[in-house]
Amino acid sequence: MRWIVSVCRRAWRQLTSMRTALVLLFLLAVAAIPGSVLPQRNVSPEQVRQYLRDNTEWGPTLERFYFFDVYASPWFSAIYLLLFTSLVGCLVPRFRVHFAALFRKPPSAPARFSRLPASVSDIAPVPAADVVSVLRRRRFRTVVRVDGDVTEISAEKGYLKETGNLVFHFALLSLLLGVAYGSWFGWHGNRLLVQGQDFAFCNTLLNYDEHALGARVGEGDLPKFCLRMDKFAATYLDSGQPVTYKADVTVTQAGRTSSHLLQVNDPLRLDGANVSLLGHGYAPRLRYTDKYGKTHEQVAAFLPKDGMLTSDGVATFPDVNLNPDTGTRDEKAQIGFSGVYLPTLPSDPSVASSAFPAEKDPRLMLQAYQGVLGFDAGAPLSVYTLDQRQIDAKRLTKFGDPIMLKPGEKGTLPDGTTVEFVGTEQWISISIRHDPGQPIVLGGAVALLAGLLGSLTGKRRRVFFRITPTAMSAGGLPRGDYPGFTEEFDAIVAAVAPAASVPGQVAQTDVKEVV
Amino acid sequence: MGGLSNQLLVVTIFSYVLAMMAYAVEYAFGPRSLVGQRVLVGAGGPASSDISDISDSSVGARRAGVAAVGLTVLGYLAHLGALVARGIAADRAPWGNMYEFVMTATLVGVSAWLIVLAKWRNLRHLGLFVTLVASILLSIAGMTLYVPVGPLVPALQSYWLVIHVGAAATASGTFLVGFVAAAMHLIRLGHDQGKRNFPYSLGERLPQAGVLERVTFRVHAFAFPIWTFGVIGGAIWAEAAWGRYWNWDPKETWSFIAWVVYACYLHARSTPSVSRRITSWIAVVGWATMLVNLFGVNLVASGLHSYAGV
């Protein structure tokens, strides 16, 4: 039993030692590196899937050891939790000591000042009250002790250093708590929002393209509001570099409707959720007329591939060619289009990428596919690509030649059906997020910075005076690294005693480097 | 104005290169450093300063040193002018892309160097290394990172650009000087141990190890809160721009890594049992993480900060 206690005590002492803390800090830095090299699931899940497809040999091993979730991995968590444990173990005793020091009087003067780093003796005595007033004016905490006809004055200053130090480290703890609180009680979702009433979005999980709820958040906790994008406008330089993005949105919350301008760097702060504008693009509107003359319309958001908004995507028409006489349809004659949209056709037509991000001379290039789109298979499908498995299995095959259309133009497929490029709608991608931990983190960050400044600028030092009826002596003790201490000490002595009476032999036993 | 900025940058680089040569002349032919030779002063210690050493100093070398400082100041003014002209031409804070960021960070670095020089005049020939690093970085900026003057992409149109990137550039420039001092300290330590191969052979003319170490610490202690502030400002901006204050994108990750390494440095420095050699090595590692963050992340990784690329 005693043996266990002693092992535990030794382990605890080891953990709370500065060396261990330094090693853990260094490990933390090293452990963070893989997350900047490998794609991370919480940032770019699609890239992680791509990486796993491309690296079948290494991928699964990396996956098993959480290399795609580095910052939520057991080993990363272990390092920072150990670090914080070590921190607490180190801070609590220091806090107790410092708290006591804050209320304790400066200690009595040492017997021999000549042993202190700075000292001076044989000055003409002055009244103790004068010394005290000089020290108090310099914001020293000062105490006078009288013993017979000897008066000793002890003064101390620079408590800010340790206070700042403790504030800094406790602020780190509060950051951790804030982050944890936010991840339990926060939620977020991303959504691509096409302009117009038809595509308005209401805040329920079903309506998100992707979302994540905190551990303590239920679906019913989401605030109720609806969003509609009315208009999106972007301006560009001649080089194609964007200058402004502006989205007009209408919000309906708690029965009230209001209009807002949503811009990058200017989020819409709703009650219980912040809406940020992340990106934008074009959504071509296609009208397909099937064999029986029935028209089907779809607005398909295309994803930009480059800064000039060359975009690709797909439009799918699974419910076409319903025979009005029999009420049946050929399930193997579904139609899909894979397309590339160029807002501005380049002057060199062999380049299949847009020349400018705005719609100066738009073209839509389409390749029709016919067959089984694969929606019924149940497997999750991207809405931005056709199902490659169906194409590979020849269940979905190219149907006719590629078509290039201007807005308003029609193309004809081999079976006489037509597809019309009606025009485009704009879309924006938005992130909607609620993080109740933010105020804690912000407060922690401010405290951290304040504590840091205090701990780096504060300098703890003590000054002592001993006054006898015939002479006065003084000594000074900087605690920690403080190169300017002797200057300060000299200034104090000069302020206390008239300059003439200082013999001018400020003794220094430390090594003074001449710089 | 944009053209003027480019011309001034050329003047800047030339001045720094010439200053570097002048520093090198002084370094090679001048007297051994006076710094730290008078070790013990006052009570007890004999005045060990060797007067003859000073009188030996070649006048030519000293003139070269003075000229080097003059050229540094000239280059500094041209550097400042280039940045101001760039800001006027673009009508915004001149650190909206990597080219401008490197220009700003090196300007801060040279400012920090001039301040160090004003305070510790005898460190003068360390300017060799500061101008070396500054002219290399500026040449890289001018040759490979240059972009014409232009307005900012929407993502950067925020007053946080001034605060966040300004703080990051200031801290980077100051860390640069801290790195130079740390590297000098290590060279001097190696030299004191009897190593004579390159680069320890340079140690002979360097100031005393303790002095270099103290400068290293003070510069880092100054830069670290600015870096902290820059990272916090970045988090506040990220909250407004992307809805989330911390995204673990590569730039943020490396800022975090640099912060942790520099925090490690400050802790190690305040721990008596850790040798000053190790602390200076940590400072060098810290600068390496800063370089990865500036060049590696901007040029290789893609993330939310990708507009910070070239």
Interface residues (C-beta under 8 A of the other chain):
Chain A: M18 R19 A21 L22 L25 F26 L28 A29 A32 I33 G35 S36 V37 Q40 N42 V43 V70 Y71 V179 H188 L237 S239 Q241 P242 V243 T244 Y245 Q263 V264 N265 D266 P267 N274 V275 S276 L278 S431 I432 R433 D435 Q438 V441 L442 A445 V446 L448 L449 L452 L453 L456 G480 D481 P483 Q505 V506 A507 Q508 T509 V511 K512 E513 V514 V515
Chain B: V35 G36 R38 V39 L40 V41 G42 A43 G44 G45 W120 N122 L123 G150 P151 V153 P154 A155 Q157 S158 W160 P207 Q208 G210 V211 R214 F217 A221 F224 P225 T228 F229 I232 A235 I236 W237 E239 A240 A241 W242 G243 R244 Y245 W246 N247 W248 D249 P250 T253 W254 F256 I257 V260 V261 A263 C264 L266 H267 A268 S270 T271 S273 V274 T289 V297 A301 G303
